[in-house]
Amino acid sequence: MNDAIFTLHRWPRAILHVDGDAFFTSCEEVLHPELRGKPIVTGGERGIVACASYAAKALGIRRAVSLPEAKRLCPDLVVLPSDYETYSLLSRRMFNVMRRFTP
């Protein structure tokens, strides 16, 4: 693929929307490929879901749902502790990539 087609010189203006929905669980799926597509949540430190993967959301699990309720909705739910240091690192990396394509 020719990288030249992705330069901003081709368009007078480009708008980029980055959707960070399910970012924490997406990070976990990158770090643990065996979890891809499975219903996973991060959190639990306070007994609630901090972030739900798209597979978990399809089962009705949302942010701020109690863990017992989430487990009732999906007995096979994978619950991971939130790793904010790693999420911050991956977020910075993502923004560094975006800065390469934005003025």
Chimera marker file (.cmm) of the C-alpha trace (Angstrom):
<marker_set name="trace">
<marker id="1" x="0.000" y="0.000" z="0.000" r="1" g="1" b="0" radius="0.5"/>
<marker id="2" x="1.313" y="3.429" z="-0.912" r="1" g="1" b="0" radius="0.5"/>
<marker id="3" x="1.794" y="5.568" z="2.216" r="1" g="1" b="0" radius="0.5"/>
<marker id="4" x="1.518" y="8.705" z="0.107" r="1" g="1" b="0" radius="0.5"/>
<marker id="5" x="-2.265" y="8.345" z="-0.058" r="1" g="1" b="0" radius="0.5"/>
<marker id="6" x="-2.413" y="8.798" z="3.711" r="1" g="1" b="0" radius="0.5"/>
<marker id="7" x="-0.715" y="12.191" z="3.780" r="1" g="1" b="0" radius="0.5"/>
<marker id="8" x="-2.749" y="15.266" z="4.595" r="1" g="1" b="0" radius="0.5"/>
<marker id="9" x="-1.503" y="16.954" z="1.405" r="1" g="1" b="0" radius="0.5"/>
<marker id="10" x="-4.220" y="15.176" z="-0.505" r="1" g="1" b="0" radius="0.5"/>
<marker id="11" x="-7.041" y="16.717" z="1.530" r="1" g="1" b="0" radius="0.5"/>
<marker id="12" x="-7.384" y="20.360" z="2.506" r="1" g="1" b="0" radius="0.5"/>
<marker id="13" x="-8.715" y="19.249" z="5.877" r="1" g="1" b="0" radius="0.5"/>
<marker id="14" x="-9.108" y="15.928" z="7.622" r="1" g="1" b="0" radius="0.5"/>
<marker id="15" x="-10.969" y="15.143" z="10.811" r="1" g="1" b="0" radius="0.5"/>
<marker id="16" x="-9.914" y="12.197" z="12.902" r="1" g="1" b="0" radius="0.5"/>
<marker id="17" x="-12.177" y="10.610" z="15.483" r="1" g="1" b="0" radius="0.5"/>
<marker id="18" x="-10.590" y="8.131" z="17.853" r="1" g="1" b="0" radius="0.5"/>
<marker id="19" x="-13.062" y="6.087" z="19.854" r="1" g="1" b="0" radius="0.5"/>
<marker id="20" x="-11.539" y="4.967" z="23.139" r="1" g="1" b="0" radius="0.5"/>
<marker id="21" x="-14.530" y="2.851" z="24.107" r="1" g="1" b="0" radius="0.5"/>
<marker id="22" x="-13.360" y="-0.388" z="25.727" r="1" g="1" b="0" radius="0.5"/>
<marker id="23" x="-9.772" y="0.898" z="25.700" r="1" g="1" b="0" radius="0.5"/>
<marker id="24" x="-8.664" y="-0.926" z="28.859" r="1" g="1" b="0" radius="0.5"/>
<marker id="25" x="-10.013" y="-4.273" z="27.687" r="1" g="1" b="0" radius="0.5"/>
<marker id="26" x="-8.596" y="-3.659" z="24.201" r="1" g="1" b="0" radius="0.5"/>
<marker id="27" x="-5.175" y="-3.171" z="25.827" r="1" g="1" b="0" radius="0.5"/>
<marker id="28" x="-5.606" y="-6.463" z="27.654" r="1" g="1" b="0" radius="0.5"/>
<marker id="29" x="-6.488" y="-8.201" z="24.380" r="1" g="1" b="0" radius="0.5"/>
<marker id="30" x="-3.325" y="-6.817" z="22.768" r="1" g="1" b="0" radius="0.5"/>
<marker id="31" x="-1.211" y="-8.023" z="25.696" r="1" g="1" b="0" radius="0.5"/>
<marker id="32" x="-3.040" y="-11.356" z="25.990" r="1" g="1" b="0" radius="0.5"/>
<marker id="33" x="-4.153" y="-12.442" z="22.485" r="1" g="1" b="0" radius="0.5"/>
<marker id="34" x="-5.804" y="-15.566" z="23.907" r="1" g="1" b="0" radius="0.5"/>
<marker id="35" x="-8.485" y="-13.259" z="25.372" r="1" g="1" b="0" radius="0.5"/>
<marker id="36" x="-9.519" y="-11.743" z="22.027" r="1" g="1" b="0" radius="0.5"/>
<marker id="37" x="-13.226" y="-12.059" z="21.438" r="1" g="1" b="0" radius="0.5"/>
<marker id="38" x="-13.946" y="-13.334" z="24.945" r="1" g="1" b="0" radius="0.5"/>
<marker id="39" x="-16.121" y="-11.489" z="27.446" r="1" g="1" b="0" radius="0.5"/>
<marker id="40" x="-13.643" y="-9.710" z="29.702" r="1" g="1" b="0" radius="0.5"/>
<marker id="41" x="-13.828" y="-6.855" z="32.166" r="1" g="1" b="0" radius="0.5"/>
<marker id="42" x="-11.242" y="-4.879" z="34.039" r="1" g="1" b="0" radius="0.5"/>
<marker id="43" x="-11.729" y="-3.606" z="37.526" r="1" g="1" b="0" radius="0.5"/>
<marker id="44" x="-13.017" y="-5.348" z="40.554" r="1" g="1" b="0" radius="0.5"/>
<marker id="45" x="-10.885" y="-3.399" z="42.981" r="1" g="1" b="0" radius="0.5"/>
<marker id="46" x="-14.055" y="-1.742" z="44.256" r="1" g="1" b="0" radius="0.5"/>
<marker id="47" x="-16.422" y="-4.516" z="43.290" r="1" g="1" b="0" radius="0.5"/>
<marker id="48" x="-17.523" y="-2.910" z="40.029" r="1" g="1" b="0" radius="0.5"/>
<marker id="49" x="-16.630" y="-3.152" z="36.353" r="1" g="1" b="0" radius="0.5"/>
<marker id="50" x="-14.234" y="-0.417" z="35.201" r="1" g="1" b="0" radius="0.5"/>
<marker id="51" x="-14.309" y="-1.445" z="31.535" r="1" g="1" b="0" radius="0.5"/>
<marker id="52" x="-16.115" y="-4.134" z="29.536" r="1" g="1" b="0" radius="0.5"/>
<marker id="53" x="-14.997" y="-5.669" z="26.247" r="1" g="1" b="0" radius="0.5"/>
<marker id="54" x="-17.329" y="-5.624" z="23.260" r="1" g="1" b="0" radius="0.5"/>
<marker id="55" x="-18.056" y="-9.321" z="23.833" r="1" g="1" b="0" radius="0.5"/>
<marker id="56" x="-19.036" y="-8.548" z="27.440" r="1" g="1" b="0" radius="0.5"/>
<marker id="57" x="-21.152" y="-5.574" z="26.351" r="1" g="1" b="0" radius="0.5"/>
<marker id="58" x="-23.049" y="-7.844" z="23.973" r="1" g="1" b="0" radius="0.5"/>
<marker id="59" x="-24.126" y="-9.790" z="27.079" r="1" g="1" b="0" radius="0.5"/>
<marker id="60" x="-25.390" y="-6.657" z="28.832" r="1" g="1" b="0" radius="0.5"/>
<marker id="61" x="-22.323" y="-5.969" z="30.965" r="1" g="1" b="0" radius="0.5"/>
<marker id="62" x="-21.511" y="-2.276" z="31.233" r="1" g="1" b="0" radius="0.5"/>
<marker id="63" x="-19.145" y="-0.033" z="33.142" r="1" g="1" b="0" radius="0.5"/>
<marker id="64" x="-20.088" y="0.446" z="36.819" r="1" g="1" b="0" radius="0.5"/>
<marker id="65" x="-22.084" y="-2.814" z="36.958" r="1" g="1" b="0" radius="0.5"/>
<marker id="66" x="-21.330" y="-4.775" z="40.115" r="1" g="1" b="0" radius="0.5"/>
<marker id="67" x="-19.094" y="-7.799" z="39.641" r="1" g="1" b="0" radius="0.5"/>
<marker id="68" x="-21.707" y="-10.194" z="41.060" r="1" g="1" b="0" radius="0.5"/>
<marker id="69" x="-24.225" y="-8.883" z="38.504" r="1" g="1" b="0" radius="0.5"/>
<marker id="70" x="-21.656" y="-9.161" z="35.704" r="1" g="1" b="0" radius="0.5"/>
<marker id="71" x="-20.863" y="-12.760" z="36.700" r="1" g="1" b="0" radius="0.5"/>
<marker id="72" x="-24.592" y="-13.530" z="36.823" r="1" g="1" b="0" radius="0.5"/>
<marker id="73" x="-24.917" y="-12.261" z="33.246" r="1" g="1" b="0" radius="0.5"/>
<marker id="74" x="-21.857" y="-14.251" z="32.160" r="1" g="1" b="0" radius="0.5"/>
<marker id="75" x="-20.571" y="-17.037" z="34.431" r="1" g="1" b="0" radius="0.5"/>
<marker id="76" x="-17.504" y="-17.466" z="32.154" r="1" g="1" b="0" radius="0.5"/>
<marker id="77" x="-16.577" y="-13.775" z="32.393" r="1" g="1" b="0" radius="0.5"/>
<marker id="78" x="-12.836" y="-13.103" z="32.628" r="1" g="1" b="0" radius="0.5"/>
<marker id="79" x="-12.178" y="-10.501" z="35.340" r="1" g="1" b="0" radius="0.5"/>
<marker id="80" x="-8.802" y="-8.765" z="35.224" r="1" g="1" b="0" radius="0.5"/>
<marker id="81" x="-7.385" y="-6.199" z="37.642" r="1" g="1" b="0" radius="0.5"/>
<marker id="82" x="-7.022" y="-2.734" z="36.134" r="1" g="1" b="0" radius="0.5"/>
<marker id="83" x="-3.433" y="-1.994" z="35.130" r="1" g="1" b="0" radius="0.5"/>
<marker id="84" x="-3.527" y="1.788" z="34.792" r="1" g="1" b="0" radius="0.5"/>
<marker id="85" x="0.248" y="2.090" z="34.362" r="1" g="1" b="0" radius="0.5"/>
<marker id="86" x="0.140" y="-0.132" z="31.276" r="1" g="1" b="0" radius="0.5"/>
<marker id="87" x="-2.991" y="1.591" z="29.915" r="1" g="1" b="0" radius="0.5"/>
<marker id="88" x="-1.244" y="4.957" z="30.296" r="1" g="1" b="0" radius="0.5"/>
<marker id="89" x="1.833" y="3.693" z="28.445" r="1" g="1" b="0" radius="0.5"/>
<marker id="90" x="-0.255" y="2.280" z="25.582" r="1" g="1" b="0" radius="0.5"/>
<marker id="91" x="-2.315" y="5.471" z="25.437" r="1" g="1" b="0" radius="0.5"/>
<marker id="92" x="0.851" y="7.571" z="25.097" r="1" g="1" b="0" radius="0.5"/>
<marker id="93" x="2.066" y="5.281" z="22.312" r="1" g="1" b="0" radius="0.5"/>
<marker id="94" x="-1.254" y="5.613" z="20.505" r="1" g="1" b="0" radius="0.5"/>
<marker id="95" x="-1.172" y="9.425" z="20.756" r="1" g="1" b="0" radius="0.5"/>
<marker id="96" x="2.435" y="9.488" z="19.510" r="1" g="1" b="0" radius="0.5"/>
<marker id="97" x="1.352" y="7.583" z="16.401" r="1" g="1" b="0" radius="0.5"/>
<marker id="98" x="-1.570" y="9.971" z="15.863" r="1" g="1" b="0" radius="0.5"/>
<marker id="99" x="0.740" y="12.989" z="16.185" r="1" g="1" b="0" radius="0.5"/>
<marker id="100" x="2.685" y="11.704" z="13.171" r="1" g="1" b="0" radius="0.5"/>
<marker id="101" x="-0.418" y="12.264" z="11.029" r="1" g="1" b="0" radius="0.5"/>
<marker id="102" x="-1.748" y="15.487" z="12.526" r="1" g="1" b="0" radius="0.5"/>
<marker id="103" x="-0.380" y="19.020" z="12.394" r="1" g="1" b="0" radius="0.5"/>
<link id1="1" id2="2" r="1" g="1" b="0" radius="0.2"/>
<link id1="2" id2="3" r="1" g="1" b="0" radius="0.2"/>
<link id1="3" id2="4" r="1" g="1" b="0" radius="0.2"/>
<link id1="4" id2="5" r="1" g="1" b="0" radius="0.2"/>
<link id1="5" id2="6" r="1" g="1" b="0" radius="0.2"/>
<link id1="6" id2="7" r="1" g="1" b="0" radius="0.2"/>
<link id1="7" id2="8" r="1" g="1" b="0" radius="0.2"/>
<link id1="8" id2="9" r="1" g="1" b="0" radius="0.2"/>
<link id1="9" id2="10" r="1" g="1" b="0" radius="0.2"/>
<link id1="10" id2="11" r="1" g="1" b="0" radius="0.2"/>
<link id1="11" id2="12" r="1" g="1" b="0" radius="0.2"/>
<link id1="12" id2="13" r="1" g="1" b="0" radius="0.2"/>
<link id1="13" id2="14" r="1" g="1" b="0" radius="0.2"/>
<link id1="14" id2="15" r="1" g="1" b="0" radius="0.2"/>
<link id1="15" id2="16" r="1" g="1" b="0" radius="0.2"/>
<link id1="16" id2="17" r="1" g="1" b="0" radius="0.2"/>
<link id1="17" id2="18" r="1" g="1" b="0" radius="0.2"/>
<link id1="18" id2="19" r="1" g="1" b="0" radius="0.2"/>
<link id1="19" id2="20" r="1" g="1" b="0" radius="0.2"/>
<link id1="20" id2="21" r="1" g="1" b="0" radius="0.2"/>
<link id1="21" id2="22" r="1" g="1" b="0" radius="0.2"/>
<link id1="22" id2="23" r="1" g="1" b="0" radius="0.2"/>
<link id1="23" id2="24" r="1" g="1" b="0" radius="0.2"/>
<link id1="24" id2="25" r="1" g="1" b="0" radius="0.2"/>
<link id1="25" id2="26" r="1" g="1" b="0" radius="0.2"/>
<link id1="26" id2="27" r="1" g="1" b="0" radius="0.2"/>
<link id1="27" id2="28" r="1" g="1" b="0" radius="0.2"/>
<link id1="28" id2="29" r="1" g="1" b="0" radius="0.2"/>
<link id1="29" id2="30" r="1" g="1" b="0" radius="0.2"/>
<link id1="30" id2="31" r="1" g="1" b="0" radius="0.2"/>
<link id1="31" id2="32" r="1" g="1" b="0" radius="0.2"/>
<link id1="32" id2="33" r="1" g="1" b="0" radius="0.2"/>
<link id1="33" id2="34" r="1" g="1" b="0" radius="0.2"/>
<link id1="34" id2="35" r="1" g="1" b="0" radius="0.2"/>
<link id1="35" id2="36" r="1" g="1" b="0" radius="0.2"/>
<link id1="36" id2="37" r="1" g="1" b="0" radius="0.2"/>
<link id1="37" id2="38" r="1" g="1" b="0" radius="0.2"/>
<link id1="38" id2="39" r="1" g="1" b="0" radius="0.2"/>
<link id1="39" id2="40" r="1" g="1" b="0" radius="0.2"/>
<link id1="40" id2="41" r="1" g="1" b="0" radius="0.2"/>
<link id1="41" id2="42" r="1" g="1" b="0" radius="0.2"/>
<link id1="42" id2="43" r="1" g="1" b="0" radius="0.2"/>
<link id1="43" id2="44" r="1" g="1" b="0" radius="0.2"/>
<link id1="44" id2="45" r="1" g="1" b="0" radius="0.2"/>
<link id1="45" id2="46" r="1" g="1" b="0" radius="0.2"/>
<link id1="46" id2="47" r="1" g="1" b="0" radius="0.2"/>
<link id1="47" id2="48" r="1" g="1" b="0" radius="0.2"/>
<link id1="48" id2="49" r="1" g="1" b="0" radius="0.2"/>
<link id1="49" id2="50" r="1" g="1" b="0" radius="0.2"/>
<link id1="50" id2="51" r="1" g="1" b="0" radius="0.2"/>
<link id1="51" id2="52" r="1" g="1" b="0" radius="0.2"/>
<link id1="52" id2="53" r="1" g="1" b="0" radius="0.2"/>
<link id1="53" id2="54" r="1" g="1" b="0" radius="0.2"/>
<link id1="54" id2="55" r="1" g="1" b="0" radius="0.2"/>
<link id1="55" id2="56" r="1" g="1" b="0" radius="0.2"/>
<link id1="56" id2="57" r="1" g="1" b="0" radius="0.2"/>
<link id1="57" id2="58" r="1" g="1" b="0" radius="0.2"/>
<link id1="58" id2="59" r="1" g="1" b="0" radius="0.2"/>
<link id1="59" id2="60" r="1" g="1" b="0" radius="0.2"/>
<link id1="60" id2="61" r="1" g="1" b="0" radius="0.2"/>
<link id1="61" id2="62" r="1" g="1" b="0" radius="0.2"/>
<link id1="62" id2="63" r="1" g="1" b="0" radius="0.2"/>
<link id1="63" id2="64" r="1" g="1" b="0" radius="0.2"/>
<link id1="64" id2="65" r="1" g="1" b="0" radius="0.2"/>
<link id1="65" id2="66" r="1" g="1" b="0" radius="0.2"/>
<link id1="66" id2="67" r="1" g="1" b="0" radius="0.2"/>
<link id1="67" id2="68" r="1" g="1" b="0" radius="0.2"/>
<link id1="68" id2="69" r="1" g="1" b="0" radius="0.2"/>
<link id1="69" id2="70" r="1" g="1" b="0" radius="0.2"/>
<link id1="70" id2="71" r="1" g="1" b="0" radius="0.2"/>
<link id1="71" id2="72" r="1" g="1" b="0" radius="0.2"/>
<link id1="72" id2="73" r="1" g="1" b="0" radius="0.2"/>
<link id1="73" id2="74" r="1" g="1" b="0" radius="0.2"/>
<link id1="74" id2="75" r="1" g="1" b="0" radius="0.2"/>
<link id1="75" id2="76" r="1" g="1" b="0" radius="0.2"/>
<link id1="76" id2="77" r="1" g="1" b="0" radius="0.2"/>
<link id1="77" id2="78" r="1" g="1" b="0" radius="0.2"/>
<link id1="78" id2="79" r="1" g="1" b="0" radius="0.2"/>
<link id1="79" id2="80" r="1" g="1" b="0" radius="0.2"/>
<link id1="80" id2="81" r="1" g="1" b="0" radius="0.2"/>
<link id1="81" id2="82" r="1" g="1" b="0" radius="0.2"/>
<link id1="82" id2="83" r="1" g="1" b="0" radius="0.2"/>
<link id1="83" id2="84" r="1" g="1" b="0" radius="0.2"/>
<link id1="84" id2="85" r="1" g="1" b="0" radius="0.2"/>
<link id1="85" id2="86" r="1" g="1" b="0" radius="0.2"/>
<link id1="86" id2="87" r="1" g="1" b="0" radius="0.2"/>
<link id1="87" id2="88" r="1" g="1" b="0" radius="0.2"/>
<link id1="88" id2="89" r="1" g="1" b="0" radius="0.2"/>
<link id1="89" id2="90" r="1" g="1" b="0" radius="0.2"/>
<link id1="90" id2="91" r="1" g="1" b="0" radius="0.2"/>
<link id1="91" id2="92" r="1" g="1" b="0" radius="0.2"/>
<link id1="92" id2="93" r="1" g="1" b="0" radius="0.2"/>
<link id1="93" id2="94" r="1" g="1" b="0" radius="0.2"/>
<link id1="94" id2="95" r="1" g="1" b="0" radius="0.2"/>
<link id1="95" id2="96" r="1" g="1" b="0" radius="0.2"/>
<link id1="96" id2="97" r="1" g="1" b="0" radius="0.2"/>
<link id1="97" id2="98" r="1" g="1" b="0" radius="0.2"/>
<link id1="98" id2="99" r="1" g="1" b="0" radius="0.2"/>
<link id1="99" id2="100" r="1" g="1" b="0" radius="0.2"/>
<link id1="100" id2="101" r="1" g="1" b="0" radius="0.2"/>
<link id1="101" id2="102" r="1" g="1" b="0" radius="0.2"/>
<link id1="102" id2="103" r="1" g="1" b="0" radius="0.2"/>
</marker_set>
